[in-house]
Structures are given as structure tokens and as C-alpha cells.
Amino acid sequence: MTDEEFRQIVSQDSALAGPLECAAAAADSQQFVLGSAAAALVFMFLIAQFVLTQIGLPWLYEAKRYSETRFNVALALANAGRLTDTLLYARAALRNFATYGDRAAAEFQRTQGLIEQIEQPMRGG
């Protein structure tokens, strides 16, 4: 990728272009002994920050919402008496909630409780 191609890509996104322009304006090229290396480091940090906050975190929230949807589908299936399908969706939701650790502890316990309620009668208990 050329410098010009990079500038075009960055300038198309104001959330990325703004911090990069501020960093470039604040950095006087004569301040750096290793000008291009230091500038590259600043740009990489800003790009990493952008990727995390604009792509990573929203994706994480969306994935949690997807897990909650699976749980809600499991409840609907349980209400319809489709217990085998309920277990499939509830177990999938449980696996997803497990990846969030303490942040989804309540959802994990609620889903685990649903699974136990369905499995107990199936085991004859």
C-alpha cells in the first residue's frame, strides 16, 4: 500500500482521520530522531485503538446480544413443548455466555437453570 492509498483510506473515516490528523499536527517532524519510526508507532497505536473501540467492542456486544437471542428462542421452544430443540438452543447460548465470564454470570446461571429444568424430567427425576 502506498502512502497515498493509506491517506485515502484513513481520510474516508472521520473517527480514524481526526485522531491521526491531531497526532500529525502535534508532532513536529524535527522532534523525532527516528521520524518515520516514531510516526509509524503513533499511527499504529491510533489504528489499534480504532479497531478495538470501533470494531472489537461493538462486535463483542453484538455477540452477547446474539447469545441472549438464542436463550429467548430456547424459551419459546420450551413453551411450545419442543424440549429437544430447546436444549440445543439453550446449550448453544450457555457456551456463548461462558466466554464472557463474570460479565454474563447471571445469564449463564439463568440458562443453566433452564437446561436443568428440562433435563431433570427427561432423566426421570
Long-range contacts (C-beta under 8 A, 24 or more apart in sequence): 13-50, 15-50, 15-54, 16-46, 16-47, 16-50, 16-54, 19-46, 19-49, 19-50, 20-46, 63-96, 64-96, 64-100, 64-103, 64-104, 66-96, 67-93, 67-96, 67-97, 67-100, 67-104, 67-107, 68-93, 68-107, 70-96, 71-107, 71-110, 71-111, 71-114, 74-111, 74-114, 75-114, 78-114, 78-118, 83-118, 83-122, 86-114, 86-118, 87-115, 87-118, 87-119, 90-114, 90-115, 90-118, 91-115
